[in-house]
Amino acid sequence: MYLTLAQFFCVWPMKILIPIPASTAESPAWGERVAVFLLVFVPYACVYEYFIRQGTPDCAVYTNLPFEETWPVWEWTQIVYDLAYPFALLVPFALKTKQSLRRLLFDSTFGTALVGFLYLMFPFAVHQRDFDPQTWAGELLLLERSMDGETCALPSFHVIWAFLSAQYFSISFPKWRWIWYALAVLISLSCLSTGNHSIPDVL
């Protein structure tokens, strides 16, 4: 009998150097939460920053649709855009079972690998809409852009993390499911309203 990749991941002990949680309904220890936190976000940060550091290739295909260029930048939605960071970073500490924590590790590892492969194979980029900042939120938006880039556009990691976070917060707090997914939708829309992403990136 052969195991699928997901089944193999769930049954393999994976306790070689760091405390990876087992696939059980027990509450995870803090060491396991921290370990998964590092295994989720360090590889993601490495993949993302690698492609950002490469810059925009000469053969880049820009994903902006023609009518998007006329859209205004809504500076205040930068606040919503930045909610993606605490939303995602808190997930490993919000999960109530080792099984959920382990699945988060699998999903994020698969997602990071898949998106990294897409960034490598397809030179997509986005033209971030220009604007003159009028508020502190606009200044924050420009500051973040200065540390980011126009590559790593399609697919949008912001959208991926928003919906992955909504899924796992819904597992731990199902009564508030509509709030988690509403937040994921708002974060996705803020990718457009801040001019950081195009419609194809978000979709």
C-alpha positions in Angstrom: 0.0 0.0 0.0 1.4 3.3 -1.1 1.0 6.6 0.9 0.2 9.9 -0.7 2.5 12.8 0.0 0.1 14.3 2.4 -0.3 11.0 4.2 3.4 10.5 4.4 3.8 13.9 5.9 1.2 13.2 8.5 2.7 9.9 9.7 6.4 10.6 9.5 7.7 11.4 13.0 9.9 14.3 11.8 11.6 14.7 15.2 15.2 14.8 14.0 16.6 18.2 15.1 13.5 20.3 16.0 10.2 19.6 17.8 7.9 19.1 14.8 4.4 18.4 16.2 2.8 15.0 15.8 -0.5 14.5 14.0 -2.6 14.4 17.2 -5.4 16.3 18.9 -3.2 17.3 21.8 -2.4 21.0 22.4 1.0 21.9 21.0 3.9 22.9 23.2 5.4 26.4 22.9 8.6 24.9 21.5 6.6 23.3 18.7 4.8 26.5 17.9 8.1 28.4 17.7 9.6 25.7 15.6 6.7 25.7 13.1 6.8 29.5 13.1 10.4 29.5 12.0 9.9 26.6 9.5 6.9 28.5 7.9 8.2 32.0 7.7 12.0 31.7 7.3 11.8 29.7 4.1 9.1 32.0 2.8 11.2 35.1 3.6 14.3 33.5 1.9 12.3 32.7 -1.3 10.6 36.0 -1.5 13.7 38.1 -0.8 15.8 36.1 -3.3 13.5 37.0 -6.1 13.1 40.6 -4.9 17.0 41.0 -4.8 17.2 39.7 -8.4 15.3 42.8 -9.6 12.9 43.1 -12.5 14.2 41.1 -15.5 14.4 42.7 -18.9 11.9 40.1 -20.2 9.3 40.9 -17.5 5.7 40.5 -18.4 3.6 43.2 -16.6 0.3 41.9 -15.2 -1.5 45.3 -15.1 -4.7 45.5 -17.1 -5.0 48.8 -19.2 -7.9 50.3 -17.2 -6.1 49.8 -13.9 -3.6 52.6 -14.7 -6.4 55.2 -14.1 -7.4 53.9 -10.7 -6.5 56.2 -7.7 -4.3 55.0 -4.8 -6.3 54.9 -1.6 -3.6 55.6 0.9 -5.6 54.7 4.0 -6.0 51.1 2.8 -2.3 50.6 3.5 -3.5 50.0 7.1 -5.6 47.1 5.8 -2.8 45.9 3.6 -0.4 45.7 6.6 -2.9 43.6 8.6 -1.7 40.7 6.5 1.5 40.6 8.6 0.1 40.1 12.1 -2.8 38.0 10.7 -0.3 35.4 9.3 2.4 35.7 12.0 -0.1 34.9 14.7 -1.5 31.7 13.1 1.0 29.2 14.6 0.2 30.6 18.1 -3.6 30.5 17.6 -3.9 26.8 16.6 -5.2 24.5 19.3 -4.0 21.1 18.1 -0.7 19.6 17.0 -2.5 18.2 14.0 -3.5 21.7 12.8 0.0 23.0 13.4 1.5 20.2 11.4 -0.9 20.8 8.5 -0.1 24.5 8.5 3.6 23.5 8.1 2.7 21.3 5.2 0.4 23.8 3.5 2.9 26.7 3.8 5.8 24.6 2.7 3.9 23.4 -0.4 2.7 27.0 -1.1 6.1 28.5 -0.8 7.7 25.9 -3.0 5.0 26.2 -5.6 5.0 30.0 -5.8 8.8 30.0 -5.8 8.7 27.7 -8.8 6.2 30.0 -10.6 8.4 33.0 -9.9 11.3 31.2 -11.3 9.6 30.0 -14.5 7.4 33.0 -15.3 8.9 36.5 -15.1 5.8 38.4 -14.1 6.0 41.9 -12.6 3.6 44.6 -11.7 3.7 48.3 -12.3 2.9 49.8 -8.9 0.7 52.9 -9.5 2.4 56.2 -8.9 0.9 58.8 -6.4 1.9 61.8 -4.3 1.5 60.9 -0.6 -0.9 63.1 1.3 -1.0 61.2 4.6 1.2 59.2 6.9 -0.4 56.1 5.5 0.8 57.2 2.0 4.3 57.8 3.4 4.2 54.3 4.9 3.2 52.8 1.6 6.1 54.4 -0.2 8.5 53.3 2.6 7.3 49.7 2.2 7.7 49.9 -1.6 11.3 51.1 -1.2 12.1 47.9 0.6 10.1 45.7 -1.8 9.9 45.5 -5.6 7.7 45.0 -8.6 8.6 41.3 -9.0 7.0 38.6 -7.0 3.8 39.9 -8.3 1.8 36.9 -9.6 0.6 35.2 -7.6 0.3 37.6 -4.7 1.8 36.2 -1.5 -0.3 38.8 0.4 -3.5 37.1 -0.9 -2.1 33.6 -0.2 -1.2 34.3 3.4 -4.5 36.1 4.0 -6.6 33.2 2.9 -4.3 30.6 4.5 -4.6 32.5 7.8 -8.4 32.8 7.4 -8.6 29.0 6.9 -6.6 28.2 10.0 -8.1 30.8 12.3 -11.5 29.3 11.3 -10.3 25.9 12.5 -9.5 27.3 15.9 -12.3 29.9 16.2 -15.1 28.6 13.9 -17.7 31.0 15.3 -15.7 33.9 13.9 -15.2 32.3 10.5 -17.0 35.1 8.7 -14.7 37.7 10.2 -11.5 35.8 9.2 -12.6 35.4 5.6 -13.9 39.0 5.5 -10.5 40.2 6.6 -8.9 38.0 3.9 -11.1 39.6 1.3 -10.4 43.1 2.5 -6.6 42.4 2.5 -6.9 41.1 -1.1 -8.8 44.2 -2.2 -6.2 46.4 -0.5 -3.6 44.9 -2.8 -5.5 46.7 -5.6 -6.4 49.9 -3.7 -2.8 50.5 -2.7 -1.6 50.0 -6.3 0.8 47.3 -5.2 -0.8 44.5 -7.3 -2.9 44.0 -10.3 -6.2 42.1 -10.7 -4.5 39.1 -12.2 -2.0 39.0 -9.3 -4.9 38.9 -6.8 -7.0 36.4 -8.8 
